[in-house]
Amino acid sequence: MSRFTFKSLVSRSLRVIDRIGAPEPVHAHCDIPCGIYDPHLAQIGALTVIRMNQLIDALPAQPDAASRHSFVRYTLVKEEHAELVKREVRVIYGDYFKPEHADKYPELQGLVWKLLKGAGKGRQEINMEAAQQLLADLHRFAEIFWETKGVATKKQPSNQAVGGEIVVPA
């Protein structure tokens, strides 16, 4: 004996309608509405990796309990933000960029690879030089992103304790 519910009634009704006139396929080129993509968050993530390196480097050579606790917290934040960089770059590269962008910017695929590897290094190491390189590579990524939208860019101070610059629309 089958149980007749509202859900089954709706499901059966929709199947009948589909047989009468099958729905046409729908196509979309991205997961979210265009215009939401922005490399800003990735740049903030890289600045945070740099800042955590600065704070770790400033810890005393002979740590006490408080500085050990700070070291663990700084390391956790550094790793989280390096992973944020990776996620943001993957989403923009995978969902926003199109084949014509890769044709126009042949460096793009290599740059993305370098960013993903650099963010991984940012997670694994206390390495200021690598963190600075990650930010520099993100600057180029942001410039390419905005160029594909026909938007000029400029570098401006981050106005954060870390210092550094970010690439923004002009």
N, C-alpha and C positions, 0 to 999 in steps of 0.2 A: 504494500500500500504506500503510495507516494504522498508526501506531505506537501500540501498546497499552501504556499506563503506568498506574501506580496512580492518578495524578491523573485521567486520563481515565476510569478505572473508577469513581472516586468521583463525578465530575461526571455521568456517564451514570446512575449509580444514583440520584443526587439528582433528576435530571430525571424519572425514572420515578416516584419517590415523589411529586414535585410534581404529576404528572398524575393520580395516584390520589386525592390529597387536597391541594389547593392550600393553601399556608400563608395564614393570615389576616394582614392588614396590622397592623403594630405602630406605635403613635404615641407620641411623646415630646415634651415641651414645652421641653426644653433639651438642650444638648450634654453637660453634665456633671451629676452628681447634685446635686439641690437642697441648699442649705446650704453649698456651697463658695464661692458668690459673696460677695464682701466688698470694699467700697470702700477698705479700709485701704491696700492697695498703691498705689492712685492717689494717696492723700493723701501717702504717703511719697515718691512720685515728685514731687509738687508741692513738698514741703519740700526735696527735693534740687535742684530748679530754683532755688528761693530761695537755697539755700546756695551754689550755683555762682555765682549773681549776686553774692553777698556776697564770695566769694573773688576773682572777677574784679575787682570794684570795689576790692579791697584791693591789687591788684598795683601796682607802682611806675609812675609816669608815664613814666619813661625806662627801658624794659625792657631787660634783659640776656637772654642765651640761656636761663637758667634760668626767668625769668619768662615769656618767650615760650612755652617748653615748657609751663609751668603753664597759661597762657592756653588753649593748644590742648587740653590735657587737660580743663580745666574746661568748655570749650565742648562738647567731645564728650560728657561726662557729662551736662551740661545738656540737650543735644539727645536723648540716649538716654532720659532720664527723662521729658522732655516727651512723647516718643513712647509711653512706657510708660503715662502718664496717658491718652493718647488710646485706646490699646488696651484698657485696663481699663474705661474709660467705655463704649466701643463694645460690649464683651462684656456688661457688666451691662445696658446699655440694650437691646441686641438679643436677648439670651438670657434674661434674668431678668424684666424688666418686661413686664407684660401690658396689654392694652387697658384693663382696669378700673383699673390704676394710673394710666394717663394720664388717665382720666376724673376720678379723685379728685385728681390733682395736675396741673392744666392747665399749670402752669409747666414741667413735666418736659421736654417736647420742646425748648422754648427754652433751658432750662438746659443740656441735653446739647449743643445747637448752640454755646452760649456756651463750654462746657468744651472742645469740640473746637477751636474757633477760638482760645481762650485758650492751650491747650497748643501749638497751632501758633505762636502769637506767642512763647511761651516758648522754642521752638526757634530762632526767627528772630532774636530780639532779646536784648540785654542790657538788661532792663527790670524793675527791682525792683517797680514798681507793678503791672505786668501779672502778675508771678509771684505777688504777694500776692493779687491778685484771683482768680487761678486757684485758689489754696488756699481762699479764702473761698467760691467757687462749689462747690468739692468738698465743703466742709462741708455745704452745703445738700443736695447730691446724696446724701451719706452719711446725712443726717437723713431724707430721703425714703425711701431704701433701707430703713433700719431700721424706719421707721414702717410700711412695707408688710408687715413681718414681725411687727408688733405689739411691737417692742422699743424701749424708751425709750433715749435717748442722752444723752451729756454730752460737753462739750469738756474735754479734759485737756491738760496740757503735753506737747509731743512728747518732751521730755527728750533732745533732740539739740542739737548745737552751733548749729544754725540758729535755735533757739528755736521759736516758734509753737505752735499747738495742733492736735490732731486730734480728730475726732468718733469716739467709740467707744460700744458698747452700755453702758448704765448698769448 
